[in-house]
Amino acid sequence: MCLNIGLALMTAHRNYVKFDGINCTLVLRRPRPGMVVAVFNGPDVGEYGDAPFQELANDLERHGQIDLFVDGRDTFAASMDVSGQWAAWMRKHKDQIRRLDLLCGSRFLQFTAEFVRKFSGFEDRMRIYTEADAFEKELAAAVNAGQSG
């Protein structure tokens, strides 16, 4: 069963949340407890405000720590304001994010991700991918490791 709540479309168990905007679609999936996969399609220009952060706060509250995978293969860019907001959120929750893996869809997004990694204090826990196969393999391994552990 799906519920339509504001910008978000979600299942009753909140394993799938979809934010639809004019410029971008953001889907948050939870393949296992303590893991969130964020899939961006289109440029993130901040049209969701802090709604994605509020949604992720639910995961942090429920699990204490999370693994966050961001699939940006269909995203050319995020605005500098949005990148700054993500960096600030990551810095605030640094101790609660075990790992952050990001697949970039462009050189510009890769450059932005490097900026966020540097200024959020995630140098040791943030992996940036430019190849979808490598990202998908790491994501699958993380899902499987969490289900068997």
Beta strands, then each sheet from edge to edge (+ up, - down):
strand 1: 2-5
strand 2: 8-11
strand 3: 16-20
strand 4: 25-32
strand 5: 35-41
strand 6: 66-74
strand 7: 97-104
strand 8: 126-129
sheet 1: 1+ 2- 3+ 4- 5+ 6+ 7+ 8+
end
